[in-house]
Amino acid sequence: MRQGRARTVQNRTHRSALRTALRKVRAATGADAAAAYAEAVKLLDRAAQKNIVHKNAAARQKSRLAKLVATKK
């Protein structure tokens, strides 16, 4: 049970950081958007690898963000 609580806290922290990164990509413009996208992709890949989010959900988010960043250029 103690491991479960510790992992829950850690997963919550990672998920929160991921959501913040996604918000930054959506709010950014131009070159800032590309840099924010690179950071978000890194966090999404790590979250998918650690089963914090499903791998298909991570892929879907990356695809949508890439499309968004492409329109901001």
C-alpha positions as CSV (number, residue, x, y, z in Angstrom):
1,M,0.0,0.0,0.0
2,R,2.8,2.4,0.8
3,Q,4.3,1.9,-2.7
4,G,0.9,2.6,-4.2
5,R,0.5,5.9,-2.4
6,A,4.0,7.0,-3.3
7,R,3.5,6.1,-7.0
8,T,0.1,7.9,-7.0
9,V,1.8,11.1,-5.8
10,Q,4.6,10.7,-8.3
11,N,2.2,10.0,-11.2
12,R,0.1,13.1,-10.2
13,T,3.2,15.2,-10.3
14,H,4.2,13.9,-13.8
15,R,0.7,14.3,-15.1
16,S,0.5,17.9,-13.8
17,A,3.8,18.8,-15.4
18,L,2.6,17.2,-18.7
19,R,-0.6,19.2,-18.7
20,T,1.3,22.4,-18.0
21,A,3.6,21.7,-20.9
22,L,0.6,21.1,-23.2
23,R,-1.0,24.4,-22.1
24,K,2.3,26.2,-22.9
25,V,2.3,24.8,-26.4
26,R,-1.2,25.9,-27.0
27,A,-0.5,29.4,-25.7
28,A,2.9,29.9,-27.4
29,T,3.5,31.5,-30.8
30,G,6.2,31.2,-33.4
31,A,9.6,29.8,-32.4
32,D,8.4,29.6,-28.8
33,A,5.7,27.1,-29.9
34,A,8.3,24.9,-31.5
35,A,10.5,24.8,-28.4
36,A,7.4,24.2,-26.2
37,Y,6.3,21.4,-28.5
38,A,9.7,19.7,-28.2
39,E,9.5,19.7,-24.4
40,A,5.9,18.5,-24.5
41,V,6.8,15.6,-26.8
42,K,9.5,14.6,-24.4
43,L,7.1,14.6,-21.5
44,L,4.4,12.8,-23.5
45,D,6.8,10.0,-24.5
46,R,8.0,9.6,-21.0
47,A,4.5,9.5,-19.6
48,A,3.4,6.9,-22.2
49,Q,6.5,4.8,-21.4
50,K,5.6,4.9,-17.7
51,N,1.9,4.2,-18.3
52,I,0.8,7.5,-16.9
53,V,-1.1,8.1,-20.1
54,H,-1.9,5.4,-22.8
55,K,0.5,5.3,-25.6
56,N,-2.2,5.9,-28.2
57,A,-3.4,8.9,-26.3
58,A,0.1,10.3,-26.2
59,A,0.5,9.7,-30.0
60,R,-2.8,11.5,-30.6
61,Q,-1.8,14.5,-28.4
62,K,1.6,14.7,-30.2
63,S,-0.2,14.6,-33.6
64,R,-2.7,17.3,-32.7
65,L,0.0,19.5,-31.2
66,A,2.2,19.2,-34.3
67,K,-0.6,20.3,-36.4
68,L,-1.3,23.2,-34.2
69,V,2.4,24.3,-34.1
70,A,2.5,24.0,-37.9
71,T,-0.3,26.5,-38.3
72,K,1.4,29.0,-35.9
73,K,4.5,29.4,-38.0
